[in-house]
């Protein structure tokens, strides 16, 4: 349940709408940076619908400006999404839609709750200098 909620949250964060492009976004035509970021999706990439490709490509555009921790979280989210069964993905999308339809203050509350969860469970916490 928490995993699906986390994935739904990731979808909510990456909700930016990108204009549909007529260019070919096949795996072979992606840049080396895009391939590196999206590597867990490689086997499914060419079968993905264009809107999903646009969403993931939008993430790769923002990726260089992210902090190392944000980049690690994105990589974790991509691997988690890739590991879901089609039914689990369907459930995550439903949760995402449910969250998306909540009032902004409730969405913010959910985001903060998940951020706190990540801070507590993060393997990437900074160690205190001696």
Secondary structure, DSSP 8 states (H G I E B T S, - for coil): -HHHHHHHHHHHHT--------S---GGGS-HHHHHHTGGGHHHHTTS-HHHHHHHHHHHHHHTTS-HHHHHHHHHHHHHHHHS-HHHHHHHHHHHHHHHTS-HHHHHHHHHHHHHHHHHH-TT------
